[in-house]
C-alpha cells in the first residue's frame, strides 16, 4: 500500500484505515475552510497532519513529505502562475482588454451579442484569473445590455461561461496546471484537448443556456454603475489608469497576438511531439524549448511589455511597477497550490493512491468518472475549484501511471470539470456575481450556479466519449 521510494511515511495498513484517514482529513479541510473560515493554506497543512496521524505515519517524517510536495508544486506551477499574473496585469492596465471588447462588439448585432460576449470572455480568459476577468468584463456586460436593450442575463451568462470554462479546463490557469503537474500530463496535449472540449461546452453553457437562465431569473434592474465589490481593484487606481490610457492604447492585432503567443507555442510543441517524435531532431528540440510553459509565458510577458505597455504610453518605470503589482495578489494562490501539493504528496506517501487504484480496479470505475466525481464532492463541500482540483488530482494520481498521453490529459480535464460543479453560497465567486448583477440568492442559484453545473456536466459528457477515440 505504500508509494515506492524513501519518502514513504507508513508501514502497510489496511484499506479501511486508509479510507478513514482520507475521509477524516478531507472532512477536516472542509470544516476548517467552510465553518472555521481558516485560510485554505492552513487547512490543507493541518489536513495533511491529520491524514498522516490517522494512517499511522511517523510524524517526524511528515514534514519532509509535505515539504517535498510543496516545493515541487511551487517550483513547477508557482512560476507559471506568476508569469500569467504579469501578463494579465499588463493586459488590464494597458487597455488591451477594452480594445478586444470594443473591436468585437463593433462587429456584432443584437442577435450575435451573446456570442460576441462569449468570444470576448474566452479571449480574455486565456491569460486572466477568473476574478480579474469578472472585474474587467462586468462593466462591458452592463454597457452592452443597456445599448442593445437586452436582458443582462442574456449577455452576462455567456461572458461568465467563457471565463469559467477557461478557468477550469485550460492551462495556464492554476487548477489545470496543478492537475497537469500532479498527474504528470503533457501540457501541450492537455491544452489542445482542453480547447477542444471548451468550445462546445462554452456554446452550450453560454449563449444557449443564457436564454434559459433569462426566463428562470426574470427581468433585472441594471445597476447604475459597475462598482466593484469589496476586495477588487481600487476605483481611484482604475480611474487614474483610464485617464492615462485615453490617448494611447495598443492595437487589436498586437493584443490578440500577445494573448495567443503562449497558446501557439505550447500547441506547436504538442504537435511536434506527435508528428516529429524524434527528440534528436533540431526542429523538435527548438519547439520543445520555446513551447515549454515557462519559456512560452515568459516570451508572452516580454512581448507584452512592448505590445501592451509601451504601446499604451507606459514608461519603463510604469511597466516595472505594473509587473511588480501583479505578484502581490497571487501570493495566497501560490501558497494554496503549494499546500495542495504537500497534501497530495502525503496522500501518495501513506499509500492512499495505491489503495484508490485497487478500489477503482475492483469496482470497475472509470478513472475519468472517478476523478470528476471526487472533484465534485470537494467542490460542493469547500466551494473552491482550486482546492477541489488539487485534492482530487492527488487522490487519483496513481491511476494515471499506466495511461496514454491523451488519456492522462483527459483525466486532468475530468478533474477540472468536476471542480466547477454547482457553485453556491460557500464560493466567493457566487457572491461576486450576485453583487455585480444585483440578484437575489435564488436568482444567482438559477443563473450562475446552474451555469456552472451545465459546464461541469457537459464537459464530462464530452470527455468520456472522446476517451474512446483518442
C-alpha positions in Angstrom: 0.0 0.0 0.0 3.0 2.3 0.0 4.4 4.6 -2.6 7.8 3.4 -3.7 10.8 5.3 -2.6 12.4 6.7 0.6 9.6 9.3 1.2 7.1 6.6 2.2 5.6 7.5 5.5 3.9 4.4 6.9 4.1 0.7 7.3 1.4 -1.1 5.3 -2.0 -0.7 6.7 -5.5 -1.9 5.7 -7.6 -0.2 3.1 -10.2 0.5 5.8 -7.8 2.6 7.9 -6.6 4.5 4.8 -10.1 5.2 3.8 -10.8 6.5 7.3 -7.7 8.7 7.1 -8.7 10.2 3.8 -12.3 10.9 4.9 -11.2 12.5 8.2 -8.6 14.6 6.5 -10.9 15.8 3.8 -13.7 16.4 6.3 -11.3 18.4 8.5 -10.2 20.5 5.5 -13.9 21.2 4.5 -14.8 22.2 8.1 -11.8 24.4 8.6 -12.4 26.2 5.3 -16.3 26.5 5.4 -17.0 26.7 9.1 -13.9 28.0 10.9 -13.1 30.2 7.9 -9.5 29.2 8.1 -7.3 30.0 5.1 -7.1 27.1 2.7 -3.3 27.0 3.1 -3.5 26.3 6.8 -6.5 24.0 6.3 -4.6 21.8 3.8 -1.5 21.8 6.0 -3.5 20.6 9.1 -5.4 18.1 6.9 -2.0 16.6 5.9 -1.0 16.2 9.6 -4.3 14.5 10.4 -4.0 12.3 7.4 -0.6 11.1 8.3 -1.5 10.6 12.0 -4.6 8.5 11.3 -2.8 6.4 8.7 -0.1 5.6 11.3 2.7 7.5 9.7 5.7 8.6 11.8 5.0 12.3 12.3 8.8 13.1 12.2 8.7 12.2 8.5 5.6 14.2 7.8 7.4 17.5 7.4 9.8 16.1 4.8 7.0 14.6 2.8 4.8 17.7 2.9 7.8 20.0 2.1 8.8 17.8 -0.8 5.3 18.1 -2.3 5.0 21.8 -1.5 8.4 22.6 -3.1 7.9 20.5 -6.2 4.5 22.0 -6.8 5.5 25.6 -6.3 8.6 25.1 -8.4 6.6 23.7 -11.4 3.4 25.7 -11.0 4.2 28.8 -9.0 6.5 30.3 -11.7 3.8 29.9 -14.3 1.1 31.5 -12.1 3.4 34.4 -11.5 4.1 34.9 -15.2 0.3 34.6 -16.0 -0.4 37.3 -13.4 2.1 39.6 -15.0 0.6 39.1 -18.5 -2.9 39.6 -17.1 -1.9 42.8 -15.3 -0.3 44.3 -18.4 -3.4 43.4 -20.4 -5.7 45.1 -17.9 -3.7 48.2 -17.2 -2.8 48.9 -20.8 -6.4 48.9 -22.0 -5.8 45.8 -24.1 -9.0 44.2 -22.6 -11.0 47.2 -23.7 -9.6 47.0 -27.2 -10.7 43.4 -27.6 -14.2 44.2 -26.3 -14.6 47.3 -28.4 -13.4 45.6 -31.6 -15.6 42.5 -31.3 -18.7 44.5 -30.2 -18.4 46.9 -33.0 -18.9 44.0 -35.4 -21.8 42.5 -33.6 -25.6 43.0 -33.9 -28.3 42.4 -31.3 -28.7 38.7 -32.2 -25.0 38.0 -32.1 -24.1 40.0 -29.0 -24.3 37.0 -26.6 -22.0 35.0 -28.9 -19.7 38.1 -29.0 -19.6 38.3 -25.2 -18.7 34.6 -25.0 -15.9 35.2 -27.5 -14.6 38.2 -25.6 -14.6 36.3 -22.3 -12.8 33.3 -23.9 -10.1 35.5 -25.3 -9.6 37.4 -22.0 -10.0 34.2 -20.1 -6.8 32.7 -21.5 -4.3 34.9 -19.6 -6.6 36.3 -16.8 -7.6 34.8 -13.5 -11.3 34.4 -13.1 -11.8 37.2 -10.5 -9.8 39.7 -12.6 -11.8 38.7 -15.7 -15.0 39.4 -13.9 -13.9 42.8 -12.8 -12.9 43.7 -16.3 -16.0 42.2 -18.1 -18.9 43.2 -15.9 -18.8 46.9 -16.9 -18.7 45.8 -20.6 -21.7 43.4 -19.9 -23.8 46.2 -18.4 -22.9 48.6 -21.1 -23.8 46.1 -23.8 -27.1 45.3 -22.1 -28.0 49.0 -22.0 -27.0 49.9 -25.5 -28.6 46.8 -27.0 -31.7 46.9 -24.8 -31.1 43.3 -23.9 -31.7 41.4 -20.7 -28.5 41.5 -18.7 -28.6 37.7 -18.1 -28.6 37.0 -21.9 -25.2 38.7 -22.3 -23.9 38.1 -18.8 -24.2 34.3 -18.7 -22.1 33.9 -22.0 -19.4 36.2 -20.5 -19.3 34.3 -17.2 -19.3 31.0 -19.0 -16.4 32.0 -21.2 -14.3 32.9 -18.1 -15.3 29.8 -16.1 -14.7 27.3 -18.9 -11.2 28.6 -19.5 -10.5 28.8 -15.7 -11.5 25.1 -15.1 -10.3 23.4 -18.3 -7.4 25.3 -20.0 -3.9 25.9 -18.8 -2.2 28.1 -17.7 -4.9 28.7 -15.1 -3.8 27.4 -11.6 -6.3 24.5 -11.4 -5.4 22.8 -14.7 -1.7 23.5 -14.1 -1.8 21.8 -10.7 -3.6 18.8 -12.2 -1.1 18.6 -15.0 1.7 18.5 -12.5 0.1 16.0 -10.2 -0.9 13.6 -13.0 2.3 14.1 -15.0 0.3 15.0 -18.0 1.7 16.6 -21.2 0.8 20.3 -21.0 0.5 20.8 -24.8 -1.8 17.8 -25.3 -3.9 18.9 -22.3 -4.1 22.4 -23.7 -5.2 21.1 -27.2 -7.8 18.7 -25.8 -8.9 21.4 -23.3 -9.7 23.8 -26.1 -11.4 21.1 -28.0 -13.7 20.4 -25.0 -14.0 24.1 -24.1 -15.5 25.3 -27.3 -18.7 23.2 -27.4 -19.0 23.4 -23.6 -19.0 27.2 -23.9 -21.5 27.2 -26.7 -24.0 25.2 -24.6 -23.4 26.8 -21.2 -23.1 30.3 -22.6 -25.3 31.7 -25.4 -27.7 28.7 -25.4 -28.2 28.3 -21.6 -28.2 32.1 -21.3 -31.7 32.2 -22.9 -32.9 29.6 -20.5 -31.5 31.4 -17.5 -33.0 34.6 -18.7 -36.5 33.0 -18.3 -35.7 31.5 -15.0 -34.4 34.7 -13.4 -36.8 37.2 -15.0 -36.1 40.9 -15.6 -33.3 42.5 -13.6 -32.8 46.2 -12.8 -29.4 47.1 -14.2 -27.1 48.7 -11.7 -26.3 52.3 -12.3 -22.6 51.7 -12.2 -20.4 48.7 -12.1 -18.9 49.5 -8.7 -16.6 46.7 -7.7 -17.3 44.8 -4.5 -15.0 44.9 -1.6 -11.6 43.4 -2.3 -11.5 44.2 -6.0 -9.3 46.7 -7.8 -9.3 50.2 -6.1 -11.6 52.6 -8.0 -9.3 55.5 -7.8 -6.5 53.4 -9.3 -8.8 52.3 -12.1 -9.8 56.0 -12.8 -6.2 57.0 -12.9 -5.4 54.2 -15.2 -8.3 55.1 -17.5 -7.3 58.7 -17.8 -3.7 57.7 -18.7 -5.0 55.5 -21.5 -7.2 58.0 -23.3 -4.5 58.9 -25.8 -2.5 55.7 -26.1 -3.9 52.2 -26.5 -2.4 49.1 -28.1 -3.8 47.8 -31.4 -6.2 44.9 -31.6 -3.8 42.8 -33.6 -1.0 43.4 -31.1 -3.2 42.5 -28.1 -4.5 39.3 -29.8 -1.0 38.2 -30.8 0.3 38.7 -27.3 -2.5 36.7 -25.7 -2.3 33.8 -28.2 1.5 33.6 -28.3 1.9 31.2 -25.4 -1.0 29.1 -26.7 0.6 28.8 -30.1 4.0 27.9 -28.7 2.6 25.2 -26.4 0.4 23.8 -29.2 3.4 23.8 -31.5 5.4 21.7 -29.0 2.5 19.3 -28.7 2.2 18.9 -32.5 6.0 18.4 -32.8 5.9 15.6 -30.2 3.2 13.9 -32.2 4.3 14.5 -35.8 8.1 14.5 -35.5 8.6 12.2 -32.5 12.3 12.5 -32.8 14.0 14.0 -29.7 17.2 14.4 -31.6 15.7 16.4 -34.5 16.8 20.1 -34.4 13.3 21.4 -35.1 11.8 19.3 -32.3 14.4 20.5 -29.8 13.7 24.1 -30.6 9.9 23.6 -30.4 10.3 21.7 -27.2 12.2 24.6 -25.7 10.1 27.5 -26.9 6.9 25.5 -26.2 7.7 24.7 -22.6 5.2 26.5 -20.4 7.9 28.6 -18.6 9.5 29.9 -21.9 6.1 30.4 -23.7 4.7 32.5 -20.9 8.0 34.4 -20.3 8.1 35.2 -24.1 4.5 36.5 -23.8 5.3 38.7 -20.8 8.3 40.2 -22.5 6.4 40.8 -25.7 3.5 42.3 -23.7 5.8 44.8 -22.2 6.3 46.2 -25.7 3.0 45.5 -27.4 0.9 46.4 -24.4 2.9 48.5 -22.0 5.0 50.6 -24.4 2.1 50.9 -26.9 -0.1 52.3 -24.1 2.5 55.0 -23.4 3.9 53.4 -20.2 7.4 54.5 -19.2 9.9 51.8 -18.2 9.2 52.6 -14.6 5.5 52.2 -15.1 5.9 48.9 -16.8 8.2 47.7 -13.9 5.6 48.9 -11.4 2.8 47.1 -13.2 4.7 43.8 -13.2 5.6 44.2 -9.6 2.0 44.9 -8.5 0.8 41.8 -10.3 2.6 39.5 -7.9 1.1 40.6 -4.6 -2.5 39.4 -5.2 -1.3 35.9 -6.2 0.7 35.1 -3.1 -2.3 33.4 -1.5 -2.9 31.4 -4.6 0.7 30.2 -4.7 0.6 29.1 -1.1 -2.7 27.3 -1.5 -1.4 25.5 -4.6 1.8 24.6 -2.7 -0.1 23.3 0.3 -2.2 21.3 -2.1 1.0 19.8 -3.5 2.1 18.9 0.1 -1.3 17.3 0.8 -1.1 15.3 -2.5 2.4 14.0 -1.6 1.2 13.0 1.8 -1.7 11.1 0.2 0.8 9.3 -2.0 3.3 8.5 0.7 0.8 7.0 3.1 -0.4 4.7 0.3 -3.8 6.2 -0.4 -3.1 6.4 -4.1 -2.3 2.7 -4.4 -5.5 2.0 -2.4 -7.6 4.1 -4.7 -6.1 2.3 -7.7 -7.1 -1.0 -6.1 -10.6 0.1 -5.3 -11.2 1.5 -8.8 -10.0 -1.7 -10.4 -12.1 -3.9 -8.1 -15.2 -1.8 -8.7 -14.5 -1.2 -12.4 -15.0 2.5 -12.1 -13.7 4.7 -14.9 -10.7 6.7 -13.8 -12.1 9.8 -15.6 -15.5 9.4 -13.9 -13.9 8.8 -10.5 -11.7 11.9 -10.8 -14.7 14.0 -11.8 -16.9 12.7 -9.0 -14.2 13.3 -6.3 -13.7 16.8 -7.5 -17.5 17.4 -7.5 -17.8 16.3 -3.9 -14.9 18.5 -2.7 -16.2 21.5 -4.8 -19.6 21.2 -3.1 -18.1 20.9 0.3 -15.4 23.6 0.2 -16.6 26.0 -2.6 -13.1 26.2 -4.0 -12.4 24.9 -7.5 -8.7 25.1 -6.9 -8.9 23.0 -3.7 -11.2 20.5 -5.4 -8.7 20.2 -8.3 -5.7 19.8 -6.1 -7.2 17.2 -3.8 -8.9 15.1 -6.5 -5.8 15.1 -8.7 -3.7 13.9 -5.7 -6.1 11.1 -4.9 -6.4 9.7 -8.5 -2.8 10.4 -9.5 -1.7 6.7 -9.3 -4.5 5.9 -11.9 -2.6 8.0 -14.4 0.6 5.8 -14.2 -0.5 3.4 -17.0 -2.5 5.8 -19.1 -1.6 7.0 -22.5 -0.6 10.7 -23.0 -4.0 11.6 -24.3 -5.9 9.8 -21.6 -3.8 11.4 -18.9 -4.7 14.8 -20.4 -8.4 13.8 -20.3 -8.1 12.9 -16.7 -6.8 16.4 -16.0 -9.8 17.8 -17.8 -12.2 15.5 -16.0 -10.9 16.7 -12.6 -11.2 20.3 -13.8 -14.7 19.8 -15.0 -15.7 18.3 -11.6 -14.2 21.3 -9.8 -16.7 23.7 -11.5 -19.9 21.8 -10.4 -22.6 23.9 -8.7 -21.0 27.0 -7.2 -23.1 28.0 -4.2 -23.0 30.1 -1.0 -19.6 28.8 0.2 -17.9 30.0 -3.0 -16.6 33.6 -3.2 -17.4 33.7 -6.9 -21.1 33.1 -6.1 -21.2 36.3 -4.1 -19.1 38.3 -6.6 -21.6 37.5 -9.4 -24.6 38.1 -7.1 -23.4 41.6 -6.1 -22.3 42.7 -9.5 -25.7 41.8 -11.2 -27.8 42.9 -8.2 -29.5 39.5 -8.0 -31.1 37.7 -5.0 -29.6 34.4 -3.8 -32.4 32.5 -5.5 -31.7 34.3 -8.8 -28.0 33.6 -8.5 -28.6 29.9 -8.0 -30.9 29.8 -11.1 -28.3 31.5 -13.3 -24.7 31.4 -12.1 -24.9 28.1 -10.1 -26.9 26.4 -12.8 -24.5 27.6 -15.5 -21.5 26.1 -13.5 -23.3 22.8 -13.3 -24.1 22.8 -17.0 -20.4 23.4 -17.7 -19.3 20.5 -15.5 -21.8 18.0 -16.8 -21.4 18.9 -20.5 -17.6 18.8 -20.2 -17.5 15.3 -18.6 -20.2 14.2 -21.1 -17.8 15.2 -23.9 -14.7 13.9 -22.2 -15.9 10.3 -21.7 -16.8 9.5 -25.4 -13.6 11.4 -26.5 -11.6 8.9 -24.4 -12.8 6.1 -26.7 -11.5 7.9 -29.8 -8.1 9.4 -28.8 
